[in-house]
Amino acid sequence: MTELIEQAIFHLQALSSNDQDAIALMILEELEDEVQWNKTFAKSQNFLDKVAGEAIAEYRAGKTQALNPDTL
């Protein structure tokens, strides 16, 4: 366990049980979101490769134009 997480746990111990549970729930939800994001991202690699290839082909074919932030 890192020193930073140990410091966080030390400070959490001073909180009420309800506050501790609320923070624990936030942490657990964040960890689950990270797992889901990693799964989704891993599944999208083929699609991202395809789209990137299409974009490169359009660029090489002269079908793109420079982005002008003033016209967004």
N, CA, C and O atoms as a GROMACS GRO file, in nm:
protein
  288
    1MET      N    1   0.085  -0.116   0.000
    1MET     CA    2   0.000   0.000   0.000
    1MET      C    3   0.090   0.124   0.000
    1MET      O    4   0.193   0.127   0.068
    2THR      N    5   0.052   0.224  -0.076
    2THR     CA    6   0.135   0.343  -0.084
    2THR      C    7   0.118   0.432   0.039
    2THR      O    8   0.022   0.419   0.114
    3GLU      N    9   0.212   0.522   0.056
    3GLU     CA   10   0.206   0.615   0.169
    3GLU      C   11   0.084   0.705   0.158
    3GLU      O   12   0.021   0.738   0.258
    4LEU      N   13   0.050   0.745   0.036
    4LEU     CA   14  -0.064   0.834   0.017
    4LEU      C   15  -0.196   0.767   0.056
    4LEU      O   16  -0.279   0.829   0.122
    5ILE      N   17  -0.214   0.643   0.017
    5ILE     CA   18  -0.338   0.574   0.054
    5ILE      C   19  -0.343   0.550   0.204
    5ILE      O   20  -0.450   0.553   0.265
    6GLU      N   21  -0.227   0.524   0.264
    6GLU     CA   22  -0.222   0.508   0.409
    6GLU      C   23  -0.261   0.638   0.480
    6GLU      O   24  -0.331   0.634   0.582
    7GLN      N   25  -0.218   0.752   0.427
    7GLN     CA   26  -0.256   0.882   0.484
    7GLN      C   27  -0.408   0.903   0.471
    7GLN      O   28  -0.473   0.949   0.565
    8ALA      N   29  -0.462   0.867   0.356
    8ALA     CA   30  -0.605   0.883   0.335
    8ALA      C   31  -0.683   0.798   0.434
    8ALA      O   32  -0.781   0.844   0.493
    9ILE      N   33  -0.641   0.675   0.452
    9ILE     CA   34  -0.709   0.584   0.546
    9ILE      C   35  -0.699   0.638   0.688
    9ILE      O   36  -0.795   0.632   0.765
   10PHE      N   37  -0.582   0.690   0.723
   10PHE     CA   38  -0.565   0.748   0.856
   10PHE      C   39  -0.667   0.859   0.881
   10PHE      O   40  -0.728   0.865   0.987
   11HIS      N   41  -0.684   0.946   0.782
   11HIS     CA   42  -0.779   1.057   0.797
   11HIS      C   43  -0.924   1.008   0.792
   11HIS      O   44  -1.011   1.064   0.859
   12LEU      N   45  -0.950   0.904   0.716
   12LEU     CA   46  -1.086   0.850   0.709
   12LEU      C   47  -1.130   0.793   0.844
   12LEU      O   48  -1.248   0.797   0.878
   13GLN      N   49  -1.036   0.740   0.920
   13GLN     CA   50  -1.070   0.680   1.048
   13GLN      C   51  -1.130   0.781   1.146
   13GLN      O   52  -1.200   0.742   1.239
   14ALA      N   53  -1.104   0.909   1.124
   14ALA     CA   54  -1.158   1.012   1.212
   14ALA      C   55  -1.302   1.049   1.177
   14ALA      O   56  -1.368   1.121   1.252
   15LEU      N   57  -1.351   1.002   1.064
   15LEU     CA   58  -1.486   1.035   1.019
   15LEU      C   59  -1.588   0.941   1.080
   15LEU      O   60  -1.555   0.834   1.131
   16SER      N   61  -1.713   0.984   1.073
   16SER     CA   62  -1.822   0.898   1.121
   16SER      C   63  -1.834   0.775   1.031
   16SER      O   64  -1.782   0.772   0.920
   17SER      N   65  -1.902   0.674   1.082
   17SER     CA   66  -1.923   0.552   1.002
   17SER      C   67  -1.996   0.583   0.872
   17SER      O   68  -1.964   0.528   0.767
   18ASN      N   69  -2.095   0.670   0.880
   18ASN     CA   70  -2.170   0.706   0.758
   18ASN      C   71  -2.080   0.773   0.655
   18ASN      O   72  -2.088   0.742   0.536
   19ASP      N   73  -1.995   0.866   0.700
   19ASP     CA   74  -1.904   0.933   0.608
   19ASP      C   75  -1.801   0.835   0.551
   19ASP      O   76  -1.767   0.841   0.433
   20GLN      N   77  -1.752   0.746   0.635
   20GLN     CA   78  -1.658   0.646   0.587
   20GLN      C   79  -1.722   0.559   0.479
   20GLN      O   80  -1.661   0.533   0.375
   21ASP      N   81  -1.845   0.516   0.504
   21ASP     CA   82  -1.916   0.433   0.406
   21ASP      C   83  -1.941   0.509   0.276
   21ASP      O   84  -1.930   0.453   0.167
   22ALA      N   85  -1.976   0.637   0.288
   22ALA     CA   86  -2.001   0.717   0.168
   22ALA      C   87  -1.876   0.729   0.083
   22ALA      O   88  -1.882   0.717  -0.039
   23ILE      N   89  -1.762   0.754   0.147
   23ILE     CA   90  -1.637   0.765   0.073
   23ILE      C   91  -1.596   0.630   0.016
   23ILE      O   92  -1.547   0.622  -0.096
   24ALA      N   93  -1.614   0.524   0.093
   24ALA     CA   94  -1.582   0.390   0.044
   24ALA      C   95  -1.666   0.357  -0.079
   24ALA      O   96  -1.615   0.299  -0.175
   25LEU      N   97  -1.793   0.393  -0.076
   25LEU     CA   98  -1.880   0.368  -0.190
   25LEU      C   99  -1.833   0.446  -0.313
   25LEU      O  100  -1.833   0.393  -0.424
   26MET      N  101  -1.792   0.571  -0.294
   26MET     CA  102  -1.741   0.650  -0.406
   26MET      C  103  -1.616   0.585  -0.467
   26MET      O  104  -1.602   0.579  -0.589
   27ILE      N  105  -1.527   0.538  -0.381
   27ILE     CA  106  -1.404   0.475  -0.429
   27ILE      C  107  -1.437   0.347  -0.505
   27ILE      O  108  -1.384   0.324  -0.614
   28LEU      N  109  -1.525   0.264  -0.449
   28LEU     CA  110  -1.562   0.139  -0.516
   28LEU      C  111  -1.630   0.165  -0.651
   28LEU      O  112  -1.603   0.093  -0.748
   29GLU      N  113  -1.716   0.265  -0.658
   29GLU     CA  114  -1.781   0.299  -0.784
   29GLU      C  115  -1.679   0.348  -0.887
   29GLU      O  116  -1.687   0.314  -1.004
   30GLU      N  117  -1.583   0.427  -0.842
   30GLU     CA  118  -1.478   0.476  -0.932
   30GLU      C  119  -1.394   0.361  -0.985
   30GLU      O  120  -1.360   0.358  -1.104
   31LEU      N  121  -1.361   0.267  -0.900
   31LEU     CA  122  -1.283   0.151  -0.943
   31LEU      C  123  -1.361   0.068  -1.044
   31LEU      O  124  -1.304   0.020  -1.142
   32GLU      N  125  -1.491   0.049  -1.022
   32GLU     CA  126  -1.574  -0.027  -1.115
   32GLU      C  127  -1.585   0.046  -1.248
   32GLU      O  128  -1.580  -0.016  -1.354
   33ASP      N  129  -1.599   0.179  -1.244
   33ASP     CA  130  -1.602   0.258  -1.368
   33ASP      C  131  -1.473   0.239  -1.447
   33ASP      O  132  -1.477   0.228  -1.570
   34GLU      N  133  -1.361   0.234  -1.378
   34GLU     CA  134  -1.232   0.216  -1.445
   34GLU      C  135  -1.226   0.079  -1.512
   34GLU      O  136  -1.177   0.067  -1.625
   35VAL      N  137  -1.275  -0.024  -1.445
   35VAL     CA  138  -1.277  -0.158  -1.503
   35VAL      C  139  -1.364  -0.158  -1.629
   35VAL      O  140  -1.324  -0.212  -1.732
   36GLN      N  141  -1.483  -0.098  -1.620
   36GLN     CA  142  -1.573  -0.093  -1.736
   36GLN      C  143  -1.512  -0.015  -1.850
   36GLN      O  144  -1.522  -0.057  -1.966
   37TRP      N  145  -1.448   0.098  -1.821
   37TRP     CA  146  -1.383   0.178  -1.925
   37TRP      C  147  -1.275   0.096  -1.995
   37TRP      O  148  -1.267   0.096  -2.117
   38ASN      N  149  -1.194   0.025  -1.919
   38ASN     CA  150  -1.086  -0.056  -1.978
   38ASN      C  151  -1.144  -0.165  -2.068
   38ASN      O  152  -1.089  -0.192  -2.175
   39LYS      N  153  -1.253  -0.227  -2.026
   39LYS     CA  154  -1.316  -0.331  -2.108
   39LYS      C  155  -1.371  -0.270  -2.238
   39LYS      O  156  -1.351  -0.326  -2.346
   40THR      N  157  -1.439  -0.157  -2.227
   40THR     CA  158  -1.496  -0.091  -2.344
   40THR      C  159  -1.387  -0.047  -2.440
   40THR      O  160  -1.398  -0.067  -2.561
   41PHE      N  161  -1.282   0.013  -2.387
   41PHE     CA  162  -1.172   0.060  -2.470
   41PHE      C  163  -1.104  -0.056  -2.542
   41PHE      O  164  -1.070  -0.045  -2.660
   42ALA      N  165  -1.083  -0.166  -2.471
   42ALA     CA  166  -1.019  -0.283  -2.532
   42ALA      C  167  -1.102  -0.337  -2.648
   42ALA      O  168  -1.046  -0.381  -2.749
   43LYS      N  169  -1.235  -0.334  -2.634
   43LYS     CA  170  -1.322  -0.385  -2.739
   43LYS      C  171  -1.327  -0.293  -2.861
   43LYS      O  172  -1.364  -0.336  -2.970
   44SER      N  173  -1.290  -0.166  -2.843
   44SER     CA  174  -1.304  -0.069  -2.951
   44SER      C  175  -1.180  -0.056  -3.040
   44SER      O  176  -1.182   0.022  -3.134
   45GLN      N  177  -1.075  -0.129  -3.012
   45GLN     CA  178  -0.951  -0.111  -3.085
   45GLN      C  179  -0.966  -0.136  -3.235
   45GLN      O  180  -0.911  -0.060  -3.315
   46ASN      N  181  -1.037  -0.240  -3.274
   46ASN     CA  182  -1.055  -0.267  -3.417
   46ASN      C  183  -1.129  -0.154  -3.486
   46ASN      O  184  -1.093  -0.113  -3.597
   47PHE      N  185  -1.233  -0.102  -3.421
   47PHE     CA  186  -1.308   0.008  -3.476
   47PHE      C  187  -1.220   0.133  -3.488
   47PHE      O  188  -1.224   0.202  -3.590
   48LEU      N  189  -1.142   0.162  -3.385
   48LEU     CA  190  -1.055   0.279  -3.389
   48LEU      C  191  -0.950   0.266  -3.498
   48LEU      O  192  -0.918   0.364  -3.565
   49ASP      N  193  -0.895   0.148  -3.515
   49ASP     CA  194  -0.798   0.124  -3.623
   49ASP      C  195  -0.862   0.149  -3.760
   49ASP      O  196  -0.801   0.211  -3.847
   50LYS      N  197  -0.984   0.102  -3.777
   50LYS     CA  198  -1.055   0.119  -3.904
   50LYS      C  199  -1.080   0.267  -3.932
   50LYS      O  200  -1.052   0.316  -4.042
   51VAL      N  201  -1.131   0.338  -3.833
   51VAL     CA  202  -1.162   0.480  -3.851
   51VAL      C  203  -1.033   0.559  -3.877
   51VAL      O  204  -1.033   0.650  -3.961
   52ALA      N  205  -0.928   0.527  -3.808
   52ALA     CA  206  -0.800   0.596  -3.829
   52ALA      C  207  -0.750   0.572  -3.971
   52ALA      O  208  -0.702   0.664  -4.036
   53GLY      N  209  -0.762   0.449  -4.018
   53GLY     CA  210  -0.721   0.418  -4.155
   53GLY      C  211  -0.802   0.495  -4.258
   53GLY      O  212  -0.747   0.544  -4.357
   54GLU      N  213  -0.932   0.507  -4.234
   54GLU     CA  214  -1.017   0.584  -4.325
   54GLU      C  215  -0.978   0.732  -4.325
   54GLU      O  216  -0.976   0.796  -4.430
   55ALA      N  217  -0.947   0.786  -4.208
   55ALA     CA  218  -0.907   0.926  -4.199
   55ALA      C  219  -0.776   0.951  -4.272
   55ALA      O  220  -0.761   1.052  -4.341
   56ILE      N  221  -0.682   0.861  -4.258
   56ILE     CA  222  -0.554   0.875  -4.328
   56ILE      C  223  -0.575   0.867  -4.478
   56ILE      O  224  -0.515   0.944  -4.553
   57ALA      N  225  -0.659   0.776  -4.522
   57ALA     CA  226  -0.687   0.763  -4.666
   57ALA      C  227  -0.753   0.890  -4.720
   57ALA      O  228  -0.717   0.936  -4.828
   58GLU      N  229  -0.846   0.948  -4.648
   58GLU     CA  230  -0.910   1.072  -4.691
   58GLU      C  231  -0.808   1.186  -4.697
   58GLU      O  232  -0.812   1.267  -4.789
   59TYR      N  233  -0.719   1.192  -4.599
   59TYR     CA  234  -0.615   1.295  -4.598
   59TYR      C  235  -0.524   1.280  -4.721
   59TYR      O  236  -0.496   1.378  -4.790
   60ARG      N  237  -0.480   1.159  -4.746
   60ARG     CA  238  -0.390   1.135  -4.859
   60ARG      C  239  -0.459   1.161  -4.993
   60ARG      O  240  -0.393   1.196  -5.091
   61ALA      N  241  -0.590   1.144  -4.998
   61ALA     CA  242  -0.666   1.168  -5.121
   61ALA      C  243  -0.703   1.315  -5.137
   61ALA      O  244  -0.769   1.353  -5.233
   62GLY      N  245  -0.660   1.398  -5.043
   62GLY     CA  246  -0.689   1.540  -5.051
   62GLY      C  247  -0.833   1.576  -5.018
   62GLY      O  248  -0.881   1.682  -5.058
   63LYS      N  249  -0.901   1.491  -4.946
   63LYS     CA  250  -1.042   1.515  -4.913
   63LYS      C  251  -1.060   1.583  -4.776
   63LYS      O  252  -1.172   1.588  -4.725
   64THR      N  253  -0.954   1.633  -4.719
   64THR     CA  254  -0.962   1.698  -4.589
   64THR      C  255  -0.917   1.843  -4.602
   64THR      O  256  -0.857   1.882  -4.701
   65GLN      N  257  -0.948   1.919  -4.500
   65GLN     CA  258  -0.902   2.058  -4.498
   65GLN      C  259  -0.853   2.091  -4.358
   65GLN      O  260  -0.892   2.025  -4.261
   66ALA      N  261  -0.769   2.191  -4.347
   66ALA     CA  262  -0.714   2.230  -4.218
   66ALA      C  263  -0.827   2.281  -4.129
   66ALA      O  264  -0.920   2.346  -4.176
   67LEU      N  265  -0.817   2.251  -4.003
   67LEU     CA  266  -0.916   2.295  -3.906
   67LEU      C  267  -0.891   2.442  -3.872
   67LEU      O  268  -0.780   2.481  -3.838
   68ASN      N  269  -0.996   2.521  -3.881
   68ASN     CA  270  -0.988   2.661  -3.843
   68ASN      C  271  -1.072   2.683  -3.720
   68ASN      O  272  -1.195   2.683  -3.728
   69PRO      N  273  -1.008   2.700  -3.603
   69PRO     CA  274  -1.083   2.715  -3.479
   69PRO      C  275  -1.180   2.833  -3.480
   69PRO      O  276  -1.278   2.833  -3.405
   70ASP      N  277  -1.154   2.932  -3.563
   70ASP     CA  278  -1.241   3.049  -3.567
   70ASP      C  279  -1.375   3.020  -3.633
   70ASP      O  280  -1.470   3.096  -3.615
   71THR      N  281  -1.384   2.911  -3.708
   71THR     CA  282  -1.509   2.879  -3.777
   71THR      C  283  -1.584   2.766  -3.711
   71THR      O  284  -1.682   2.717  -3.766
   72LEU      N  285  -1.542   2.724  -3.595
   72LEU     CA  286  -1.610   2.615  -3.525
   72LEU      C  287  -1.743   2.658  -3.472
   72LEU      O  288  -1.814   2.579  -3.410
   0.00000   0.00000   0.00000
